[in-house]
């Protein structure tokens, strides 16, 4: 066999090897897609066991109906899947470059996700089944492609947890109302507006004053859930280290509470200046923007503070102080 024939055989063998890898990849993708599809069928037809007559057996439809329910404070749920998809798209190069290999640990995650769904169905806790669905969506690529790829998908998949209705947090509504009322009363008195608190109500001492009641919708729970979801993705995209990401995320809770208190205070100020009818009418209906304006501004400020290299800043200040004045 001459040199040209040898080269041809080598090239043919290399092409066959690449074609075989391509076929293996296609088969793996097809099998993973089939498993995910079967998983969605399982969760659609056998995902919900709570009040089947009202909600059917689909855990997915059970979840979506709660996003549309005004009283459950889950309207932000519609935005979570698209944001998760965008996060995956932003890291597509890392996903392609990740070393691919079958992982037994991923198979363990898949089995645990299915067990979690089974437990949720038996206990009539659809939220557990939905948690199992999210874990399954992460576990399947983990099993077929290995840890390097699964590591990139941790946050985009975990972010889907914000889709799950958190009705059990309603127990925090009353404490949030009382806390916001106490702080707002103290600040208003500090601003020279004499008021007193009675439960979750604020009453003005001034002649022709106002009387405001911080009801359940004004507790700040809705803004708290939305701000945690927003801060989570903002921290993920802007903070360089895991510790700083977590610090900024944990700050979302006090930031949302501060934003809600700012809303209550501005309603009281409008009532004092222009009358209670305007304050609890038009202004109250649109004052939700105040919550997010304040909370988002503080979020960006805290994020910038966490991203600041204080050693570099102190070095620059020291250099300016020690440099001769021209």
BELGI-V239081 format. One record per pair of residues at least 12 apart in sequence whose C-alpha atoms are under 10 Angstrom apart, sorted by the first residue. I is the first residue (numbers start at 1). J is the second residue. Records with the same first field share a line. If there is no record, write none. Layout:
I->J ; J
//
This chain:
25->100 ; 144 ; 145
28->102 ; 141 ; 144 ; 145
29->141 ; 144 ; 145
31->140 ; 144
32->137 ; 140 ; 141 ; 143 ; 144 ; 145
33->140 ; 141
35->136 ; 137 ; 140
36->133 ; 136 ; 137 ; 139 ; 140 ; 141
39->114 ; 133 ; 136 ; 137
40->58 ; 59 ; 60 ; 133 ; 136 ; 137
41->58
42->57 ; 58 ; 59 ; 114 ; 117 ; 133
43->57 ; 58 ; 59 ; 60 ; 61 ; 117 ; 126 ; 129 ; 130 ; 132 ; 133
44->56 ; 57 ; 58 ; 59 ; 60 ; 61 ; 62
45->57 ; 58 ; 59 ; 60
46->58 ; 59 ; 117 ; 118 ; 121 ; 129
47->59 ; 60 ; 61 ; 62 ; 117 ; 118 ; 120 ; 121 ; 124 ; 125 ; 126 ; 127 ; 128 ; 129 ; 130 ; 133
48->60 ; 61 ; 62 ; 63 ; 117 ; 120 ; 121 ; 122 ; 124 ; 125 ; 126 ; 127 ; 129 ; 130
49->120 ; 121 ; 122 ; 123 ; 124 ; 125 ; 126 ; 129
50->62 ; 120 ; 121 ; 122 ; 123 ; 124 ; 125 ; 126
51->124
57->126
58->126
59->121 ; 126 ; 127 ; 129 ; 130 ; 133
60->126 ; 129 ; 130 ; 133 ; 164
62->126 ; 127 ; 130 ; 164 ; 165
63->77 ; 126 ; 127 ; 130 ; 163 ; 164 ; 165
64->77 ; 78 ; 163 ; 164 ; 165
65->165
66->163 ; 164 ; 165 ; 166 ; 167
67->163 ; 164 ; 165
70->217
71->167 ; 216 ; 217 ; 222
72->165 ; 166 ; 167 ; 169 ; 170 ; 217 ; 221 ; 222
73->165 ; 166 ; 167 ; 170 ; 217 ; 220 ; 221 ; 222 ; 223 ; 224 ; 225 ; 226
74->162 ; 163 ; 164 ; 165 ; 166 ; 167 ; 222 ; 223 ; 225 ; 226
75->163 ; 165 ; 222 ; 225 ; 226
76->162 ; 163 ; 222 ; 223 ; 225 ; 226 ; 227 ; 229 ; 230
77->160 ; 161 ; 162 ; 163 ; 164 ; 165 ; 225 ; 226 ; 229
78->162 ; 163
79->160 ; 162 ; 163 ; 229
80->156 ; 159 ; 160 ; 161 ; 162 ; 163 ; 229 ; 230 ; 233
81->156 ; 157 ; 159 ; 160 ; 161 ; 162 ; 163
82->160
83->156 ; 159 ; 160 ; 230 ; 233
84->153 ; 155 ; 156 ; 157 ; 158 ; 159 ; 160 ; 233
85->156 ; 157 ; 160
86->156
87->152 ; 153 ; 155 ; 156 ; 157 ; 159 ; 233 ; 236 ; 237
88->152 ; 153 ; 155 ; 156 ; 157
89->156
91->152 ; 153 ; 156
92->152
94->148 ; 149 ; 152
95->145 ; 148 ; 149 ; 150 ; 151 ; 152 ; 153
96->149
97->148 ; 149
98->145 ; 146 ; 147 ; 148 ; 149 ; 150 ; 151 ; 152
99->145 ; 146 ; 147 ; 148 ; 149
100->141 ; 142 ; 143 ; 144 ; 145 ; 146 ; 147 ; 148 ; 149
101->142 ; 143 ; 144 ; 145 ; 146 ; 147 ; 148 ; 149
102->141 ; 142 ; 143 ; 144 ; 145 ; 146 ; 147
103->139 ; 140 ; 141 ; 142 ; 143 ; 144 ; 145 ; 146 ; 147
104->142 ; 143 ; 144 ; 146
105->139 ; 142 ; 143 ; 146 ; 147
106->136 ; 138 ; 139 ; 140 ; 141 ; 142 ; 143 ; 144 ; 145 ; 146 ; 147 ; 150
107->136 ; 139 ; 140 ; 141 ; 142 ; 143 ; 144
108->139 ; 140 ; 142 ; 143
109->132 ; 135 ; 136 ; 138 ; 139 ; 140 ; 142 ; 143
110->132 ; 133 ; 135 ; 136 ; 137 ; 138 ; 139 ; 140 ; 141 ; 142 ; 143
111->132 ; 135 ; 136 ; 139 ; 140
112->132 ; 135 ; 136 ; 139
113->128 ; 129 ; 130 ; 131 ; 132 ; 133 ; 134 ; 135 ; 136 ; 137 ; 138 ; 139 ; 140
114->129 ; 132 ; 133 ; 135 ; 136
115->128 ; 129 ; 132
116->128 ; 129 ; 130 ; 131 ; 132 ; 133 ; 135 ; 136
117->129 ; 130 ; 131 ; 132 ; 133 ; 135 ; 136
118->132
119->132
120->132
126->164 ; 165
127->161 ; 163 ; 164 ; 165 ; 166
128->164
130->160 ; 161 ; 163 ; 164 ; 165
131->158 ; 160 ; 161 ; 163 ; 164
133->160
134->157 ; 158 ; 159 ; 160 ; 161 ; 163 ; 164
135->154 ; 157 ; 158 ; 160 ; 161
136->157
137->153 ; 157 ; 158
138->150 ; 151 ; 153 ; 154 ; 155 ; 156 ; 157 ; 158
139->153 ; 154 ; 157
141->153
142->154
155->232 ; 233 ; 236
156->233 ; 236
159->229 ; 232 ; 233
160->229
161->229
162->225 ; 226 ; 228 ; 229 ; 232
163->229
166->225
169->221 ; 225
170->216 ; 219 ; 221 ; 222
172->219 ; 220 ; 221
173->215 ; 216 ; 217 ; 218 ; 219 ; 220 ; 221 ; 222
174->200 ; 214 ; 215 ; 216 ; 219 ; 221
175->200 ; 219
176->200 ; 214 ; 216 ; 218 ; 219 ; 220 ; 221 ; 257 ; 260
177->199 ; 200 ; 201 ; 213 ; 214 ; 215 ; 216 ; 217 ; 218 ; 219 ; 220 ; 221 ; 260 ; 261
178->197 ; 198 ; 199 ; 200 ; 201 ; 214 ; 215 ; 219
179->200 ; 219 ; 257 ; 261
180->200 ; 214 ; 218 ; 219 ; 220 ; 257 ; 258 ; 260 ; 261 ; 262 ; 263 ; 264 ; 265
181->196 ; 197 ; 198 ; 199 ; 200 ; 201 ; 202 ; 212 ; 213 ; 214 ; 219 ; 261 ; 264 ; 265
182->196 ; 197 ; 198 ; 199 ; 200 ; 201 ; 202 ; 261
183->258 ; 261 ; 262 ; 264 ; 265
184->197 ; 202 ; 260 ; 261 ; 262 ; 263 ; 264 ; 265 ; 266 ; 268
185->197 ; 201 ; 202 ; 203 ; 204 ; 261 ; 264 ; 265 ; 268
187->261 ; 262 ; 265
188->202 ; 204 ; 265 ; 266 ; 268 ; 269
189->204
191->269
193->205 ; 206 ; 209 ; 268 ; 269 ; 272
194->206 ; 209
195->209 ; 210 ; 211 ; 268
196->211
197->211 ; 212 ; 213
198->213
199->213 ; 214
200->212 ; 213 ; 214 ; 215 ; 216 ; 219
201->213 ; 214 ; 215
202->214 ; 264 ; 268
203->268
204->268 ; 271 ; 272
206->272
208->272 ; 275 ; 276
209->268 ; 271 ; 272 ; 273 ; 275 ; 276
210->268 ; 269 ; 270 ; 271 ; 272 ; 275 ; 276 ; 277 ; 279 ; 280
211->268 ; 271 ; 272 ; 276 ; 280
212->264 ; 267 ; 268 ; 271 ; 276 ; 279 ; 280
213->264 ; 280
214->264
218->260 ; 261 ; 263 ; 264 ; 284 ; 288
219->257 ; 260 ; 261 ; 264
220->256 ; 257 ; 258 ; 259 ; 260 ; 261 ; 263 ; 264 ; 288 ; 291
221->253 ; 256 ; 257 ; 260
222->256 ; 260
223->253 ; 255 ; 256 ; 257 ; 259 ; 260 ; 288 ; 291 ; 292 ; 295
224->252 ; 253 ; 254 ; 255 ; 256 ; 257 ; 259 ; 260 ; 291 ; 292 ; 295
225->252 ; 253 ; 256
226->252 ; 256 ; 292
227->249 ; 251 ; 252 ; 253 ; 255 ; 256 ; 257 ; 259 ; 291 ; 292 ; 295 ; 296 ; 299
228->248 ; 249 ; 250 ; 251 ; 252 ; 253 ; 255 ; 256
229->249 ; 252
230->249 ; 252 ; 296 ; 299
231->245 ; 246 ; 248 ; 249 ; 250 ; 251 ; 252 ; 253 ; 255 ; 295 ; 296 ; 299 ; 300 ; 303
232->245 ; 246 ; 248 ; 249 ; 250 ; 252
233->245 ; 249
234->248 ; 249 ; 299 ; 300 ; 303
235->247 ; 248 ; 249 ; 299 ; 300 ; 303
236->248 ; 249
238->300 ; 303 ; 304 ; 306 ; 307
239->303 ; 304 ; 306 ; 307
240->306 ; 307
241->307
244->303 ; 306 ; 307
245->303 ; 306 ; 307
247->302 ; 303 ; 306
248->299 ; 300 ; 302 ; 303 ; 305 ; 306
249->299 ; 303
251->298 ; 299 ; 302 ; 303
252->295 ; 296 ; 298 ; 299 ; 302
253->295
254->295
255->291 ; 292 ; 294 ; 295 ; 296 ; 297 ; 298 ; 299 ; 302
256->291 ; 292 ; 294 ; 295 ; 296 ; 298 ; 299
257->291 ; 295
258->291 ; 294 ; 295 ; 298
259->288 ; 289 ; 290 ; 291 ; 292 ; 293 ; 294 ; 295 ; 296 ; 297 ; 298
260->287 ; 288 ; 289 ; 290 ; 291 ; 292 ; 294 ; 295
261->290 ; 291 ; 294
262->287 ; 290 ; 291 ; 293 ; 294 ; 295
263->284 ; 287 ; 288 ; 289 ; 290 ; 291 ; 292 ; 293 ; 294
264->284 ; 287 ; 288 ; 290 ; 291
266->279 ; 283 ; 284 ; 287 ; 290
267->279 ; 280 ; 281 ; 283 ; 284 ; 287
268->280
270->283 ; 284
271->283
//
